[in-house]
Amino acid sequence: MSSELIASAPTQLDFEQIKQIIPQRFPFFMLDRVIDIEPGVRVVGLKNLTGNEWFYQGHFPKKAITPGAMISEAVAQAGIVFFHTTKPQANVEVTYLLGSIKMRFIEPVWPGDQMRIEVTPIKLTSSAGIFNAKVTVENRVVAKGEFGMTAKHNHAL
Amino acid sequence: MAQVQNIEKDVRELIADIIEINPDEINPDAHLVEDLGMDSMMALEILAAIEKKYKIRIPEEDLPKITTINRTIELARKYVK
């Protein structure tokens, strides 16, 4: 890999830059910032949870706890950023599909917490990947697992 | 090496676990996609699980060879020293 390539690749993304990569929008946008990108090695994203999140209305009305499904969504979105930054697809619209996910939720995640979502590859091919995911809050692991994702060019759908 | 001797049993169990079928019920020559419902993500999971178990690396080009248990055992043997 040439040094120019490394120098030109972004190592962080702000909210607006993430929006250019992942197709999800409110109420399904689960990354605020990407703080580390090493193409082919790892992506680390942040999600700040406020008591104002839409899902706390129902999960649960008397005690707000972040749904595991939304933690999994944050992990999957970090996976999309990983795929996009590791295998850039210029001028091609790609749909990312979650193929499988196995997560273990170790501690509850509360309003006010900041989730740090780290995704590292187990196996990558040109159009799919299997990843490890680790989610921490203040250096405590709150969730971890594995997931698989495929990238399909839209004309193939 | 014990690991190598057990390839047949280990690969069968590992595939059965991923496609969620009892290992004793799988015909080793049954087609994993047509007969047992394996999808492309499961095939990749099988490849990754074999790599992890034997600490080997199998190239992407070999992914289409995961068609039956016996073909997958052959594939694993090719790379496990």
gemmi code that builds the backbone of each chain (N, CA, C; Angstrom):
import gemmi

chains = {
    "A": [
        ("MET", (0.853, -1.203, 0.000), (0.000, 0.000, 0.000), (0.884, 1.247, 0.000)),
        ("SER", (0.557, 2.178, -0.887), (1.417, 3.355, -0.972), (1.133, 4.318, 0.172)),
        ("SER", (2.149, 5.125, 0.521), (1.969, 6.064, 1.622), (0.960, 7.146, 1.256)),
        ("GLU", (0.855, 7.472, -0.062), (-0.136, 8.481, -0.474), (-1.553, 8.013, -0.179)),
        ("LEU", (-1.764, 6.714, -0.425), (-3.090, 6.168, -0.169), (-3.447, 6.289, 1.306)),
        ("ILE", (-2.516, 5.947, 2.161), (-2.752, 6.006, 3.602), (-3.004, 7.454, 4.013)),
        ("ALA", (-2.188, 8.363, 3.457), (-2.309, 9.759, 3.850), (-3.650, 10.354, 3.418)),
        ("SER", (-4.183, 9.897, 2.267), (-5.401, 10.517, 1.768), (-6.669, 9.922, 2.386)),
        ("ALA", (-6.578, 8.744, 2.975), (-7.772, 8.121, 3.543), (-8.132, 8.791, 4.870)),
        ("PRO", (-9.427, 9.137, 5.060), (-9.795, 9.771, 6.326), (-9.674, 8.781, 7.488)),
        ("THR", (-9.237, 9.274, 8.625), (-9.151, 8.394, 9.792), (-10.275, 8.684, 10.781)),
        ("GLN", (-11.022, 9.770, 10.537), (-12.162, 10.111, 11.382), (-13.279, 10.646, 10.491)),
        ("LEU", (-14.504, 10.536, 10.973), (-15.639, 11.076, 10.224), (-16.557, 11.813, 11.185)),
        ("ASP", (-17.049, 12.972, 10.755), (-18.054, 13.641, 11.577), (-19.444, 13.181, 11.123)),
        ("PHE", (-20.454, 13.715, 11.786), (-21.833, 13.278, 11.542), (-22.225, 13.415, 10.069)),
        ("GLU", (-21.907, 14.542, 9.470), (-22.297, 14.773, 8.069), (-21.554, 13.823, 7.127)),
        ("GLN", (-20.310, 13.545, 7.458), (-19.542, 12.608, 6.606), (-20.085, 11.181, 6.724)),
        ("ILE", (-20.526, 10.826, 7.933), (-21.104, 9.478, 8.103), (-22.378, 9.364, 7.257)),
        ("LYS", (-23.145, 10.442, 7.200), (-24.386, 10.427, 6.422), (-24.123, 10.182, 4.938)),
        ("GLN", (-22.931, 10.536, 4.496), (-22.606, 10.283, 3.088), (-22.294, 8.807, 2.830)),
        ("ILE", (-22.056, 8.077, 3.906), (-21.684, 6.669, 3.748), (-22.853, 5.734, 4.051)),
        ("ILE", (-23.502, 5.943, 5.216), (-24.553, 4.988, 5.568), (-25.923, 5.521, 5.109)),
        ("PRO", (-26.771, 4.627, 4.634), (-28.061, 5.072, 4.093), (-29.124, 5.331, 5.168)),
        ("GLN", (-28.912, 4.866, 6.381), (-29.936, 5.034, 7.422), (-30.135, 6.513, 7.767)),
        ("ARG", (-31.337, 6.838, 8.153), (-31.673, 8.187, 8.608), (-32.546, 8.078, 9.859)),
        ("PHE", (-32.861, 9.238, 10.475), (-33.712, 9.229, 11.656), (-34.969, 8.418, 11.364)),
        ("PRO", (-35.453, 7.588, 12.222), (-34.964, 7.368, 13.587), (-33.966, 6.225, 13.714)),
        ("PHE", (-33.277, 5.911, 12.613), (-32.421, 4.730, 12.644), (-30.941, 5.063, 12.482)),
        ("PHE", (-30.586, 6.277, 12.805), (-29.190, 6.678, 12.650), (-28.491, 6.482, 13.990)),
        ("MET", (-27.554, 5.570, 14.063), (-27.002, 5.177, 15.369), (-25.503, 5.428, 15.509)),
        ("LEU", (-24.964, 6.362, 14.713), (-23.557, 6.747, 14.894), (-23.474, 8.269, 14.908)),
        ("ASP", (-22.793, 8.834, 15.872), (-22.609, 10.290, 15.893), (-21.272, 10.688, 15.286)),
        ("ARG", (-20.297, 9.842, 15.466), (-18.946, 10.194, 15.036), (-18.145, 8.900, 14.844)),
        ("VAL", (-17.216, 8.936, 13.908), (-16.261, 7.822, 13.782), (-14.904, 8.374, 14.184)),
        ("ILE", (-14.284, 7.774, 15.197), (-13.059, 8.359, 15.748), (-11.793, 7.651, 15.276)),
        ("ASP", (-11.973, 6.494, 14.641), (-10.777, 5.816, 14.142), (-11.143, 4.914, 12.970)),
        ("ILE", (-10.418, 5.081, 11.890), (-10.582, 4.194, 10.733), (-9.204, 3.708, 10.323)),
        ("GLU", (-9.044, 2.412, 10.357), (-7.837, 1.800, 9.769), (-8.366, 0.839, 8.716)),
        ("PRO", (-8.328, 1.223, 7.444), (-8.925, 0.369, 6.415), (-8.423, -1.071, 6.490)),
        ("GLY", (-9.375, -1.998, 6.532), (-9.030, -3.417, 6.589), (-8.718, -3.909, 7.989)),
        ("VAL", (-8.612, -2.990, 8.945), (-8.207, -3.390, 10.299), (-9.315, -3.138, 11.323)),
        ("ARG", (-9.818, -1.909, 11.384), (-10.882, -1.634, 12.343), (-11.538, -0.284, 12.085)),
        ("VAL", (-12.760, -0.171, 12.623), (-13.479, 1.103, 12.652), (-13.995, 1.277, 14.077)),
        ("VAL", (-13.845, 2.485, 14.613), (-14.377, 2.779, 15.948), (-15.332, 3.961, 15.831)),
        ("GLY", (-16.575, 3.743, 16.257), (-17.586, 4.804, 16.202), (-18.099, 5.137, 17.593)),
        ("LEU", (-18.726, 6.311, 17.694), (-19.334, 6.735, 18.958), (-20.817, 6.992, 18.747)),
        ("LYS", (-21.605, 6.637, 19.754), (-23.015, 7.011, 19.769), (-23.352, 7.526, 21.165)),
        ("ASN", (-23.756, 8.789, 21.223), (-24.177, 9.379, 22.496), (-25.675, 9.167, 22.660)),
        ("LEU", (-26.050, 8.621, 23.780), (-27.468, 8.345, 24.019), (-28.036, 9.387, 24.968)),
        ("THR", (-29.097, 10.041, 24.531), (-29.751, 11.005, 25.419), (-31.103, 10.435, 25.826)),
        ("GLY", (-31.642, 10.979, 26.892), (-32.962, 10.531, 27.345), (-34.053, 10.859, 26.340)),
        ("ASN", (-33.701, 11.639, 25.329), (-34.665, 12.060, 24.312), (-34.776, 11.074, 23.151)),
        ("GLU", (-33.987, 9.971, 23.172), (-34.039, 9.024, 22.044), (-35.466, 8.485, 21.899)),
        ("TRP", (-35.916, 8.316, 20.666), (-37.306, 7.891, 20.409), (-37.631, 6.537, 21.030)),
        ("PHE", (-36.623, 5.647, 21.077), (-36.957, 4.279, 21.510), (-37.188, 4.163, 23.019)),
        ("TYR", (-36.745, 5.176, 23.768), (-36.984, 5.102, 25.218), (-38.461, 5.313, 25.570)),
        ("GLN", (-39.219, 5.868, 24.624), (-40.661, 6.032, 24.889), (-41.320, 4.694, 25.207)),
        ("GLY", (-40.867, 3.669, 24.490), (-41.507, 2.362, 24.669), (-40.605, 1.343, 25.325)),
        ("HIS", (-39.332, 1.659, 25.521), (-38.374, 0.648, 26.013), (-37.560, 1.249, 27.158)),
        ("PHE", (-38.057, 1.367, 28.373), (-39.417, 1.023, 28.743), (-40.051, 2.265, 29.346)),
        ("PRO", (-41.371, 2.377, 29.281), (-42.008, 3.617, 29.728), (-41.615, 4.014, 31.156)),
        ("LYS", (-41.376, 3.017, 32.019), (-41.055, 3.368, 33.406), (-39.558, 3.320, 33.698)),
        ("LYS", (-38.773, 2.787, 32.784), (-37.319, 2.762, 32.985), (-36.628, 2.668, 31.628)),
        ("ALA", (-35.993, 3.745, 31.233), (-35.373, 3.780, 29.904), (-34.107, 2.926, 29.868)),
        ("ILE", (-34.102, 1.922, 29.003), (-32.916, 1.083, 28.775), (-32.752, 0.959, 27.256)),
        ("THR", (-31.519, 1.092, 26.781), (-31.286, 1.026, 25.332), (-31.575, -0.385, 24.814)),
        ("PRO", (-32.447, -0.514, 23.811), (-32.750, -1.850, 23.280), (-31.518, -2.504, 22.653)),
        ("GLY", (-31.379, -3.798, 22.895), (-30.280, -4.541, 22.267), (-30.336, -4.418, 20.753)),
        ("ALA", (-31.546, -4.335, 20.213), (-31.689, -4.224, 18.753), (-31.036, -2.936, 18.251)),
        ("MET", (-31.125, -1.869, 19.032), (-30.527, -0.605, 18.589), (-29.007, -0.625, 18.775)),
        ("ILE", (-28.538, -1.341, 19.786), (-27.087, -1.511, 19.946), (-26.557, -2.313, 18.746)),
        ("SER", (-27.313, -3.346, 18.371), (-26.926, -4.151, 17.202), (-26.924, -3.293, 15.943)),
        ("GLU", (-27.889, -2.388, 15.839), (-27.963, -1.497, 14.676), (-26.715, -0.606, 14.603)),
        ("ALA", (-26.295, -0.102, 15.765), (-25.089, 0.738, 15.803), (-23.874, -0.060, 15.322)),
        ("VAL", (-23.814, -1.304, 15.757), (-22.719, -2.192, 15.349), (-22.753, -2.402, 13.826)),
        ("ALA", (-23.943, -2.666, 13.303), (-24.075, -2.911, 11.860), (-23.673, -1.656, 11.069)),
        ("GLN", (-24.029, -0.486, 11.585), (-23.679, 0.744, 10.875), (-22.168, 0.983, 10.894)),
        ("ALA", (-21.530, 0.619, 11.983), (-20.062, 0.690, 12.011), (-19.484, -0.290, 10.983)),
        ("GLY", (-20.174, -1.419, 10.806), (-19.767, -2.401, 9.782), (-19.853, -1.809, 8.377)),
        ("ILE", (-20.902, -1.031, 8.127), (-21.043, -0.384, 6.807), (-19.873, 0.585, 6.591)),
        ("VAL", (-19.550, 1.353, 7.626), (-18.431, 2.296, 7.504), (-17.140, 1.515, 7.233)),
        ("PHE", (-16.977, 0.393, 7.929), (-15.788, -0.438, 7.709), (-15.717, -0.870, 6.243)),
        ("PHE", (-16.830, -1.429, 5.767), (-16.857, -1.952, 4.405), (-16.572, -0.839, 3.407)),
        ("HIS", (-17.228, 0.283, 3.617), (-17.093, 1.394, 2.671), (-15.662, 1.938, 2.639)),
        ("THR", (-15.029, 2.030, 3.801), (-13.699, 2.628, 3.845), (-12.607, 1.621, 3.474)),
        ("THR", (-12.927, 0.329, 3.620), (-11.938, -0.689, 3.260), (-12.019, -1.030, 1.781)),
        ("LYS", (-13.254, -1.061, 1.271), (-13.455, -1.412, -0.134), (-14.297, -0.328, -0.806)),
        ("PRO", (-13.700, 0.847, -1.016), (-14.479, 1.948, -1.605), (-15.044, 1.565, -2.968)),
        ("GLN", (-16.310, 1.907, -3.191), (-16.980, 1.578, -4.452), (-17.332, 2.889, -5.132)),
        ("ALA", (-16.414, 3.394, -5.905), (-16.656, 4.681, -6.559), (-17.748, 4.548, -7.611)),
        ("ASN", (-18.645, 5.506, -7.626), (-19.697, 5.603, -8.653), (-20.626, 4.386, -8.713)),
        ("VAL", (-20.664, 3.612, -7.664), (-21.566, 2.460, -7.662), (-22.419, 2.542, -6.405)),
        ("GLU", (-23.727, 2.416, -6.591), (-24.593, 2.409, -5.413), (-24.617, 1.007, -4.830)),
        ("VAL", (-24.376, 0.946, -3.542), (-24.276, -0.358, -2.889), (-25.338, -0.440, -1.792)),
        ("THR", (-25.982, -1.599, -1.706), (-26.892, -1.847, -0.582), (-26.209, -2.828, 0.356)),
        ("TYR", (-26.164, -2.477, 1.614), (-25.531, -3.344, 2.607), (-26.606, -4.126, 3.334)),
        ("LEU", (-26.433, -5.432, 3.390), (-27.429, -6.280, 4.041), (-26.776, -7.049, 5.183)),
        ("LEU", (-27.423, -6.987, 6.335), (-26.943, -7.764, 7.471), (-27.372, -9.206, 7.259)),
        ("GLY", (-26.405, -10.128, 7.255), (-26.733, -11.525, 6.994), (-26.954, -12.310, 8.262)),
        ("SER", (-26.187, -12.000, 9.284), (-26.331, -12.711, 10.554), (-25.748, -11.841, 11.651)),
        ("ILE", (-26.256, -12.024, 12.850), (-25.666, -11.292, 13.980), (-25.900, -12.096, 15.247)),
        ("LYS", (-24.843, -12.204, 16.024), (-24.946, -12.918, 17.310), (-24.308, -12.021, 18.364)),
        ("MET", (-25.134, -11.409, 19.189), (-24.629, -10.447, 20.172), (-24.913, -10.943, 21.582)),
        ("ARG", (-24.016, -10.593, 22.476), (-24.245, -10.850, 23.897), (-24.286, -9.479, 24.576)),
        ("PHE", (-25.367, -9.248, 25.314), (-25.532, -7.954, 25.978), (-25.171, -8.135, 27.444)),
        ("ILE", (-24.086, -7.502, 27.840), (-23.483, -7.816, 29.133), (-23.980, -6.885, 30.231)),
        ("GLU", (-24.134, -5.619, 29.895), (-24.612, -4.642, 30.887), (-25.643, -3.756, 30.217)),
        ("PRO", (-26.612, -3.259, 30.976), (-27.573, -2.323, 30.373), (-26.876, -1.035, 29.950)),
        ("VAL", (-27.410, -0.424, 28.907), (-26.908, 0.875, 28.441), (-28.015, 1.899, 28.703)),
        ("TRP", (-27.638, 2.975, 29.418), (-28.634, 3.920, 29.917), (-28.567, 5.252, 29.166)),
        ("PRO", (-29.638, 6.042, 29.276), (-29.550, 7.424, 28.785), (-28.360, 8.124, 29.439)),
        ("GLY", (-27.615, 8.880, 28.671), (-26.424, 9.554, 29.203), (-25.132, 8.812, 28.902)),
        ("ASP", (-25.252, 7.540, 28.522), (-24.041, 6.768, 28.205), (-23.528, 7.128, 26.807)),
        ("GLN", (-22.228, 6.993, 26.628), (-21.635, 7.088, 25.297), (-21.122, 5.702, 24.911)),
        ("MET", (-21.685, 5.155, 23.848), (-21.222, 3.842, 23.389), (-20.038, 4.030, 22.450)),
        ("ARG", (-19.001, 3.225, 22.680), (-17.863, 3.173, 21.765), (-17.967, 1.833, 21.047)),
        ("ILE", (-18.135, 1.895, 19.750), (-18.427, 0.686, 18.968), (-17.207, 0.363, 18.113)),
        ("GLU", (-16.611, -0.786, 18.361), (-15.409, -1.168, 17.602), (-15.701, -2.420, 16.782)),
        ("VAL", (-15.379, -2.328, 15.512), (-15.639, -3.425, 14.587), (-14.321, -3.848, 13.950)),
        ("THR", (-14.023, -5.138, 14.021), (-12.797, -5.668, 13.398), (-13.166, -6.894, 12.554)),
        ("PRO", (-12.484, -7.099, 11.441), (-12.882, -8.204, 10.559), (-12.366, -9.564, 11.029)),
        ("ILE", (-13.195, -10.581, 10.811), (-12.749, -11.969, 11.004), (-12.384, -12.531, 9.634)),
        ("LYS", (-13.253, -12.274, 8.652), (-13.012, -12.746, 7.289), (-13.662, -11.779, 6.312)),
        ("LEU", (-12.908, -11.362, 5.332), (-13.425, -10.429, 4.340), (-13.313, -11.026, 2.952)),
        ("THR", (-14.343, -10.840, 2.151), (-14.215, -11.143, 0.720), (-14.536, -9.858, -0.027)),
        ("SER", (-14.558, -9.915, -1.352), (-14.794, -8.686, -2.097), (-16.203, -8.147, -1.881)),
        ("SER", (-17.150, -9.020, -1.508), (-18.531, -8.528, -1.383), (-19.197, -8.890, -0.055)),
        ("ALA", (-18.435, -9.399, 0.886), (-19.042, -9.780, 2.167), (-17.984, -9.786, 3.260)),
        ("GLY", (-18.451, -9.813, 4.490), (-17.499, -9.868, 5.595), (-18.143, -10.415, 6.844)),
        ("ILE", (-17.314, -11.020, 7.676), (-17.740, -11.437, 9.014), (-16.879, -10.650, 9.985)),
        ("PHE", (-17.512, -10.087, 11.003), (-16.824, -9.143, 11.868), (-17.004, -9.485, 13.338)),
        ("ASN", (-16.027, -9.068, 14.132), (-16.182, -9.028, 15.581), (-16.656, -7.637, 15.952)),
        ("ALA", (-17.509, -7.559, 16.961), (-17.956, -6.252, 17.440), (-17.787, -6.186, 18.949)),
        ("LYS", (-17.323, -5.026, 19.412), (-17.219, -4.808, 20.855), (-17.768, -3.414, 21.154)),
        ("VAL", (-18.693, -3.360, 22.099), (-19.289, -2.078, 22.477), (-18.926, -1.809, 23.932)),
        ("THR", (-18.330, -0.634, 24.166), (-17.948, -0.292, 25.541), (-18.583, 1.038, 25.946)),
        ("VAL", (-18.782, 1.175, 27.255), (-19.189, 2.444, 27.855), (-18.196, 2.691, 28.990)),
        ("GLU", (-17.484, 3.791, 28.908), (-16.450, 4.117, 29.907), (-15.527, 2.914, 30.163)),
        ("ASN", (-15.063, 2.317, 29.078), (-14.115, 1.195, 29.118), (-14.689, -0.112, 29.660)),
        ("ARG", (-15.984, -0.135, 29.956), (-16.611, -1.402, 30.349), (-17.279, -2.004, 29.114)),
        ("VAL", (-17.043, -3.301, 28.884), (-17.687, -3.947, 27.738), (-19.162, -4.150, 28.080)),
        ("VAL", (-20.041, -3.557, 27.287), (-21.483, -3.695, 27.539), (-22.128, -4.671, 26.555)),
        ("ALA", (-21.490, -4.883, 25.417), (-22.016, -5.845, 24.441), (-20.879, -6.290, 23.538)),
        ("LYS", (-20.972, -7.531, 23.081), (-19.972, -8.008, 22.115), (-20.590, -9.116, 21.278)),
        ("GLY", (-20.001, -9.377, 20.154), (-20.547, -10.422, 19.301), (-19.908, -10.468, 17.937)),
        ("GLU", (-20.612, -11.162, 17.038), (-20.144, -11.344, 15.668), (-21.291, -11.047, 14.714)),
        ("PHE", (-20.963, -10.515, 13.558), (-22.009, -10.344, 12.559), (-21.440, -10.494, 11.156)),
        ("GLY", (-22.337, -10.815, 10.231), (-21.944, -10.964, 8.835), (-22.735, -9.997, 7.975)),
        ("MET", (-22.086, -9.449, 6.978), (-22.718, -8.428, 6.159), (-22.324, -8.632, 4.703)),
        ("THR", (-23.272, -8.393, 3.794), (-22.938, -8.459, 2.368), (-23.164, -7.092, 1.737)),
        ("ALA", (-22.401, -6.805, 0.721), (-22.545, -5.559, -0.026), (-22.994, -5.935, -1.434)),
        ("LYS", (-24.190, -5.474, -1.789), (-24.708, -5.815, -3.118), (-24.810, -4.566, -3.970)),
        ("HIS", (-24.328, -4.651, -5.188), (-24.541, -3.537, -6.121), (-26.027, -3.487, -6.434)),
        ("ASN", (-26.560, -2.295, -6.476), (-28.012, -2.171, -6.576), (-28.617, -2.826, -7.802)),
        ("HIS", (-27.867, -2.857, -8.909), (-28.445, -3.481, -10.102), (-28.638, -4.978, -9.915)),
        ("ALA", (-27.923, -5.550, -8.915), (-28.034, -6.997, -8.698), (-29.241, -7.345, -7.826)),
        ("LEU", (-29.863, -6.342, -7.225), (-30.986, -6.640, -6.329), (-32.247, -7.003, -7.107)),
    ],
    "B": [
        ("MET", (-0.797, -35.251, 14.367), (-1.444, -34.127, 15.030), (-2.938, -34.417, 15.186)),
        ("ALA", (-3.429, -34.365, 16.430), (-4.817, -34.737, 16.721), (-5.802, -33.908, 15.904)),
        ("GLN", (-5.473, -32.615, 15.771), (-6.348, -31.712, 15.035), (-6.643, -32.225, 13.623)),
        ("VAL", (-5.572, -32.671, 12.971), (-5.692, -33.096, 11.584), (-6.505, -34.383, 11.486)),
        ("GLN", (-6.282, -35.305, 12.447), (-7.010, -36.579, 12.429), (-8.513, -36.356, 12.580)),
        ("ASN", (-8.870, -35.280, 13.281), (-10.288, -35.051, 13.564), (-10.972, -34.154, 12.545)),
        ("ILE", (-10.280, -33.839, 11.469), (-10.855, -32.879, 10.515), (-12.268, -33.274, 10.091)),
        ("GLU", (-12.425, -34.554, 9.761), (-13.721, -35.006, 9.257), (-14.839, -34.695, 10.250)),
        ("LYS", (-14.599, -35.094, 11.504), (-15.624, -34.889, 12.546), (-15.796, -33.393, 12.846)),
        ("ASP", (-14.681, -32.695, 12.946), (-14.743, -31.269, 13.317), (-15.465, -30.441, 12.256)),
        ("VAL", (-15.128, -30.704, 10.985), (-15.749, -29.914, 9.906), (-17.238, -30.218, 9.839)),
        ("ARG", (-17.590, -31.476, 10.012), (-19.004, -31.851, 10.000), (-19.759, -31.116, 11.120)),
        ("GLU", (-19.169, -31.114, 12.308), (-19.849, -30.474, 13.444), (-19.940, -28.961, 13.260)),
        ("LEU", (-18.868, -28.429, 12.729), (-18.832, -26.976, 12.527), (-19.875, -26.544, 11.482)),
        ("ILE", (-20.011, -27.303, 10.407), (-21.024, -26.983, 9.392), (-22.419, -27.154, 9.982)),
        ("ALA", (-22.611, -28.262, 10.704), (-23.925, -28.536, 11.294), (-24.338, -27.408, 12.234)),
        ("ASP", (-23.371, -26.905, 12.976), (-23.653, -25.826, 13.925), (-24.109, -24.565, 13.173)),
        ("ILE", (-23.423, -24.259, 12.084), (-23.739, -23.023, 11.348), (-25.064, -23.148, 10.583)),
        ("ILE", (-25.308, -24.311, 9.986), (-26.578, -24.426, 9.254), (-27.700, -24.962, 10.149)),
        ("GLU", (-27.368, -25.159, 11.419), (-28.356, -25.537, 12.448), (-29.081, -26.834, 12.110)),
        ("ILE", (-28.280, -27.866, 11.895), (-28.822, -29.204, 11.652), (-28.006, -30.181, 12.487)),
        ("ASN", (-28.663, -31.218, 12.998), (-27.968, -32.243, 13.775), (-26.866, -32.883, 12.915)),
        ("PRO", (-25.606, -32.878, 13.392), (-24.509, -33.396, 12.553), (-24.708, -34.851, 12.128)),
        ("ASP", (-25.396, -35.624, 12.952), (-25.585, -37.042, 12.605), (-26.631, -37.234, 11.504)),
        ("GLU", (-27.371, -36.164, 11.234), (-28.438, -36.301, 10.236), (-28.017, -35.826, 8.848)),
        ("ILE", (-26.782, -35.327, 8.740), (-26.381, -34.794, 7.433), (-25.677, -35.864, 6.616)),
        ("ASN", (-26.168, -36.084, 5.410), (-25.450, -36.916, 4.452), (-24.239, -36.109, 3.979)),
        ("PRO", (-23.031, -36.655, 4.123), (-21.837, -35.874, 3.785), (-21.756, -35.471, 2.316)),
        ("ASP", (-22.591, -36.075, 1.485), (-22.608, -35.677, 0.081), (-23.856, -34.877, -0.285)),
        ("ALA", (-24.661, -34.546, 0.713), (-25.849, -33.720, 0.440), (-25.393, -32.328, 0.046)),
        ("HIS", (-26.099, -31.713, -0.894), (-25.724, -30.382, -1.331), (-26.142, -29.369, -0.278)),
        ("LEU", (-25.167, -28.586, 0.198), (-25.434, -27.697, 1.331), (-26.446, -26.606, 0.971)),
        ("VAL", (-26.431, -26.146, -0.266), (-27.374, -25.089, -0.653), (-28.727, -25.702, -1.013)),
        ("GLU", (-28.694, -26.639, -1.974), (-29.961, -27.159, -2.499), (-30.693, -28.043, -1.506)),
        ("ASP", (-29.945, -28.858, -0.752), (-30.613, -29.814, 0.141), (-30.748, -29.292, 1.569)),
        ("LEU", (-29.813, -28.450, 1.980), (-29.796, -28.092, 3.406), (-29.997, -26.601, 3.674)),
        ("GLY", (-30.252, -25.851, 2.628), (-30.647, -24.452, 2.824), (-29.532, -23.495, 3.208)),
        ("MET", (-28.282, -23.874, 2.922), (-27.191, -22.947, 3.239), (-27.266, -21.716, 2.314)),
        ("ASP", (-26.987, -20.530, 2.884), (-26.900, -19.338, 2.033), (-25.443, -18.872, 1.969)),
        ("SER", (-25.194, -17.814, 1.190), (-23.806, -17.405, 0.945), (-23.132, -16.895, 2.227)),
        ("MET", (-23.930, -16.287, 3.112), (-23.345, -15.813, 4.369), (-22.917, -16.996, 5.240)),
        ("MET", (-23.737, -18.066, 5.233), (-23.368, -19.272, 6.005), (-22.086, -19.893, 5.438)),
        ("ALA", (-21.955, -19.866, 4.106), (-20.746, -20.428, 3.492), (-19.516, -19.654, 3.967)),
        ("LEU", (-19.664, -18.340, 4.029), (-18.541, -17.521, 4.492), (-18.254, -17.793, 5.979)),
        ("GLU", (-19.326, -17.989, 6.749), (-19.140, -18.308, 8.178), (-18.399, -19.641, 8.335)),
        ("ILE", (-18.739, -20.603, 7.483), (-18.069, -21.915, 7.539), (-16.581, -21.743, 7.224)),
        ("LEU", (-16.310, -20.975, 6.180), (-14.912, -20.721, 5.797), (-14.150, -20.055, 6.959)),
        ("ALA", (-14.786, -19.047, 7.556), (-14.136, -18.325, 8.654), (-13.938, -19.241, 9.870)),
        ("ALA", (-14.913, -20.112, 10.115), (-14.811, -21.013, 11.278), (-13.678, -22.027, 11.072)),
        ("ILE", (-13.520, -22.499, 9.833), (-12.427, -23.440, 9.540), (-11.082, -22.727, 9.696)),
        ("GLU", (-11.011, -21.515, 9.182), (-9.760, -20.736, 9.314), (-9.399, -20.550, 10.783)),
        ("LYS", (-10.416, -20.210, 11.596), (-10.162, -19.954, 13.018), (-9.736, -21.243, 13.728)),
        ("LYS", (-10.425, -22.324, 13.414), (-10.144, -23.583, 14.117), (-8.720, -24.066, 13.842)),
        ("TYR", (-8.306, -23.979, 12.588), (-7.000, -24.538, 12.226), (-5.918, -23.478, 12.050)),
        ("LYS", (-6.305, -22.224, 12.347), (-5.353, -21.110, 12.217), (-4.700, -21.101, 10.831)),
        ("ILE", (-5.579, -21.182, 9.828), (-5.097, -21.172, 8.445), (-5.809, -20.051, 7.703)),
        ("ARG", (-5.400, -19.836, 6.452), (-6.072, -18.856, 5.628), (-6.472, -19.523, 4.318)),
        ("ILE", (-7.753, -19.427, 3.999), (-8.256, -20.026, 2.765), (-8.686, -18.876, 1.845)),
        ("PRO", (-8.185, -18.835, 0.625), (-8.516, -17.696, -0.243), (-9.986, -17.677, -0.673)),
        ("GLU", (-10.446, -16.467, -0.992), (-11.845, -16.259, -1.384), (-12.245, -17.142, -2.577)),
        ("GLU", (-11.278, -17.395, -3.459), (-11.586, -18.187, -4.659), (-12.079, -19.595, -4.303)),
        ("ASP", (-11.746, -20.050, -3.096), (-12.162, -21.398, -2.706), (-13.555, -21.435, -2.078)),
        ("LEU", (-14.138, -20.270, -1.881), (-15.463, -20.228, -1.253), (-16.500, -21.083, -2.006)),
        ("PRO", (-16.517, -21.034, -3.362), (-17.526, -21.844, -4.074), (-17.339, -23.356, -3.907)),
        ("LYS", (-16.193, -23.769, -3.341), (-15.969, -25.213, -3.163), (-16.726, -25.768, -1.963)),
        ("ILE", (-17.281, -24.872, -1.150), (-18.060, -25.335, 0.006), (-19.449, -25.727, -0.494)),
        ("THR", (-19.536, -26.932, -1.021), (-20.813, -27.369, -1.604), (-21.416, -28.549, -0.843)),
        ("THR", (-20.535, -29.412, -0.320), (-21.008, -30.544, 0.491), (-20.038, -30.680, 1.663)),
        ("ILE", (-20.414, -31.483, 2.637), (-19.496, -31.706, 3.761), (-18.194, -32.329, 3.263)),
        ("ASN", (-18.313, -33.318, 2.398), (-17.101, -33.998, 1.932), (-16.187, -33.067, 1.140)),
        ("ARG", (-16.791, -32.196, 0.299), (-15.959, -31.245, -0.455), (-15.284, -30.246, 0.496)),
        ("THR", (-16.004, -29.897, 1.564), (-15.439, -28.940, 2.513), (-14.303, -29.581, 3.313)),
        ("ILE", (-14.467, -30.848, 3.637), (-13.391, -31.570, 4.340), (-12.139, -31.614, 3.440)),
        ("GLU", (-12.383, -31.912, 2.160), (-11.265, -31.918, 1.181), (-10.545, -30.567, 1.173)),
        ("LEU", (-11.357, -29.502, 1.157), (-10.804, -28.152, 1.115), (-9.956, -27.880, 2.361)),
        ("ALA", (-10.493, -28.250, 3.522), (-9.762, -28.020, 4.770), (-8.441, -28.797, 4.765)),
        ("ARG", (-8.499, -30.040, 4.289), (-7.280, -30.884, 4.254), (-6.196, -30.277, 3.379)),
        ("LYS", (-6.634, -29.607, 2.321), (-5.683, -28.992, 1.387), (-4.816, -27.941, 2.104)),
        ("TYR", (-5.406, -27.261, 3.085), (-4.679, -26.161, 3.712), (-4.116, -26.488, 5.089)),
        ("VAL", (-4.681, -27.511, 5.748), (-4.184, -27.848, 7.085), (-2.963, -28.735, 6.919)),
        ("LYS", (-1.859, -28.292, 7.477), (-0.622, -29.078, 7.325), (-0.510, -30.093, 8.460)),
    ],
}
model = gemmi.Model(1)
for chain_id, residues in chains.items():
    chain = gemmi.Chain(chain_id)
    for i, (resn, *xyz) in enumerate(residues, 1):
        res = gemmi.Residue()
        res.name, res.seqid = resn, gemmi.SeqId(i, " ")
        for name, pos in zip(("N", "CA", "C"), xyz):
            atom = gemmi.Atom()
            atom.name, atom.element = name, gemmi.Element(name[0])
            atom.pos, atom.b_iso = gemmi.Position(*pos), 0.0
            res.add_atom(atom)
        chain.add_residue(res)
    model.add_chain(chain)
structure = gemmi.Structure()
structure.add_model(model)
structure.setup_entities()
